[in-house]
Amino acid sequence: MSDAALRSALEKLWERSRETALARVTVLEATAESVAAETLTDDARRQAEREAHRLAGAVGTFGFWSASAMARDSARSASGTP
């Protein structure tokens, strides 16, 4: 597969994955708001941990290294792991 074909395939895959990634970011934003308001439930914390973990992997696959690192940090924070 040529570089151009690989790039094109990755772009198409990202377009299909983008909405899911953004939905995961929305979950993390809502979690941050709940933490600030001191209303975060255990279920919401666990969901945030799962979504952050999935987001870290997904965006890392597409080369968004900084976003992946931030998502990993969020997953660790949500899990209580330093």
C-alpha positions in Angstrom: 0.0 0.0 0.0 1.4 3.4 -1.0 1.8 6.2 1.6 -1.0 8.1 -0.1 -3.3 5.2 0.0 -2.5 4.6 3.7 -3.0 8.3 4.5 -6.4 8.2 2.7 -7.5 5.1 4.5 -6.5 6.6 7.9 -8.4 9.8 7.1 -11.5 7.9 6.2 -11.2 5.9 9.4 -10.7 9.0 11.5 -13.8 10.6 9.9 -15.8 7.6 11.0 -14.3 7.7 14.5 -14.3 11.4 15.1 -17.8 11.7 16.5 -17.2 8.9 19.0 -14.0 10.6 20.1 -15.8 13.9 20.5 -18.5 12.2 22.5 -15.9 10.8 24.9 -14.4 14.3 25.3 -17.9 15.5 26.2 -18.1 12.8 28.9 -14.8 14.0 30.3 -15.9 17.7 30.3 -19.1 16.7 32.2 -17.0 14.8 34.7 -14.7 17.8 35.3 -17.8 19.9 35.9 -19.1 17.3 38.4 -15.8 17.3 40.2 -15.8 21.1 40.4 -19.3 21.0 41.8 -18.5 18.1 44.1 -21.3 16.0 42.7 -19.4 13.2 40.9 -20.9 9.8 41.5 -19.0 6.6 41.5 -20.8 5.5 38.3 -19.8 8.7 36.5 -16.2 8.3 37.7 -16.0 4.8 36.3 -17.6 5.9 33.0 -15.1 8.7 32.8 -12.2 6.3 33.4 -13.5 3.9 30.7 -14.1 6.8 28.2 -10.7 8.4 28.9 -8.9 5.0 28.4 -10.7 4.4 25.1 -10.1 8.0 24.0 -6.4 7.7 24.7 -6.1 4.6 22.5 -8.2 6.0 19.7 -6.5 9.4 19.3 -3.1 7.8 19.8 -3.8 5.6 16.8 -4.3 8.6 14.7 -1.2 10.4 15.9 -2.7 12.9 18.3 0.0 12.3 20.9 -0.8 15.2 23.2 -4.5 14.4 23.3 -3.6 10.7 24.0 -1.4 11.7 26.9 -4.1 14.0 28.3 -6.7 11.3 28.0 -4.3 8.8 29.8 -3.8 11.3 32.6 -7.6 11.7 32.9 -8.0 7.9 33.0 -5.4 7.7 35.8 -7.0 10.5 37.7 -10.4 8.9 37.4 -9.1 5.6 38.6 -7.2 7.1 41.5 -3.9 5.9 40.2 -1.1 8.5 40.5 
